[in-house]
Amino acid sequence: MDAARLKQSWSLVAAHGDQVPLYFYSTLFLAHPETRQMFPTNMAGQRDRLVNALGHIVSHVDQVDRLVGFLQDLGADHRKFAVRAEHYPAVGDALLATLRHFCGEAWTDELAADWAAAYGLVAQVMMDSAQAAEAKSPPWWVAEILGHERRTFDVAVLTVRPQYLLQFTPGQSIGVSHPAVRSWRYYSPANAPRPDGTLELHVRAAPGGAVSSRLVYGCAVGDQLHLAAPVGDRLSLWQAGSSDLLLLAGGTGWAPVKALLEQVAAEGVGRRVDLYVGARSRLEFYDSEAIDKFAASFPWLRVTYVAGADPRRPGEFMQVADQVLADGDWRSRHVYICGSDEMVSHSVAALTGAGYQPGQLHHEGFGKHWYGPAWRTATAPDDSGGVR
């Protein structure tokens, strides 16, 4: 395989923008209509994810050592879409047809052989991983909703119980889907593992979000959900050792932070922890009762609420990180940042500009990154983003 030739050809294809995924999916569904059921009814959000991911991965196949872990996780994770070994050739055929169409006269037999070999390598790693995962865990867990509380107009807190134990580490995320929706969304449980196996999920209904809207507005106690295996380790506490912590939470980004606090309380290692919880207004601190209970129960924890819009500051919007920097110097601590992409991006930029080192700032990558929900398992570093 000629890696330079692969990358050059992909740049030619990518220049055609939205036409590329449109052509790819049209080719795939016409030639292999059985694959249509694996994708959501509304393809608007899905349209560019698969083809961009395939193009990016295959055109960087010369860095396969860095990609193997990601591809293995991706292969195991895609079992939840009912992807089987026989589907990989169909996707490969559609990809090659798309590349051939948009490369035009630049398409050669040598280039076709390069792409076929690169895709074959990627597909084999993913298929092998999916097969190995079958011996360890199901494609998804069926869970029952035990509790459903609407905390604000667009935020709900759900308590769910999987039929079989779903093991995870605080800070990880699990895939969540409703049987009526062929889409998945990733959420971090708002609790450390419990003896009864139940999970607490904090969900904000996103505009146009099929899964989040169903979870907030269209679910009730007794309904069933599907849960996928946990992914990601960027928010795990092992990276901080026994250091003191600074925790920044925005909106429903409070969920993984809540799980981390439960872990700290269970460890009893004597950390000092400062928690900053942000929301757009004081009315949107949807879990303040639990936060205040933490503060009252543990002397090692100090809590600060940050309301973005406050009548006492007309015309001014306060970001969580700005309040943190105004309150003191925390550069001796490990910092965990959870919130929207915008909140995390601003926080990372502000803290980095104030002298904080990348190794002490822990956060997830952008949720809108090219490889979609599975970005949480990427092995290549991505220091640009956020969560939820």
Stockholm file with secondary structure:
# STOCKHOLM 1.0

chainA/1-388         MDAARLKQSWSLVAAHGDQVPLYFYSTLFLAHPETRQMFPTNMAGQRDRLVNALGHIVSHVDQVDRLVGFLQDLGADHRKFAVRAEHYPAVGDALLATLRHFCGEAWTDELAADWAAAYGLVAQVMMDSAQAAEAKSPPWWVAEILGHERRTFDVAVLTVRPQYLLQFTPGQSIGVSHPAVRSWRYYSPANAPRPDGTLELHVRAAPGGAVSSRLVYGCAVGDQLHLAAPVGDRLSLWQAGSSDLLLLAGGTGWAPVKALLEQVAAEGVGRRVDLYVGARSRLEFYDSEAIDKFAASFPWLRVTYVAGADPRRPGEFMQVADQVLADGDWRSRHVYICGSDEMVSHSVAALTGAGYQPGQLHHEGFGKHWYGPAWRTATAPDDSGGVR
#=GR chainA/1-388 SS CCHHHHHHHHHHHHTTTTHHHHHHHHHHHHHCGGGGGGSCSCCTTTTTHHHHHHHHHHHTGGGHHHHHHHHHHHHHHGGGGTCCTTHHHHHHHHHHHHHHHHHGGGCCHHHHHHHHHHHHHHHHHHHHHHHHHHTTCCSCEEEEEEEEEECSSSEEEEEEEESSCCCCCTTCBEEEECTTCSCCEEECCSSCCCTTCCEEEEEECCTTCHHHHHHHHSCCTTCEEEECCCBCCTTCGGGGTTCCEEEEEEGGGHHHHHHHHHHHHHHCCCCCEEEEEEESSGGGCTTHHHHHHHHHHCTTEEEEEEESBCTTSTTCBCCHHHHHHHHCCCTTSEEEEESCHHHHHHHHHHHHHTTCCGGGEECCCCTTSTTGGGGGGCCSCCCSCCCC
#=GC SS_cons         CCHHHHHHHHHHHHTTTTHHHHHHHHHHHHHCGGGGGGSCSCCTTTTTHHHHHHHHHHHTGGGHHHHHHHHHHHHHHGGGGTCCTTHHHHHHHHHHHHHHHHHGGGCCHHHHHHHHHHHHHHHHHHHHHHHHHHTTCCSCEEEEEEEEEECSSSEEEEEEEESSCCCCCTTCBEEEECTTCSCCEEECCSSCCCTTCCEEEEEECCTTCHHHHHHHHSCCTTCEEEECCCBCCTTCGGGGTTCCEEEEEEGGGHHHHHHHHHHHHHHCCCCCEEEEEEESSGGGCTTHHHHHHHHHHCTTEEEEEEESBCTTSTTCBCCHHHHHHHHCCCTTSEEEEESCHHHHHHHHHHHHHTTCCGGGEECCCCTTSTTGGGGGGCCSCCCSCCCC
//
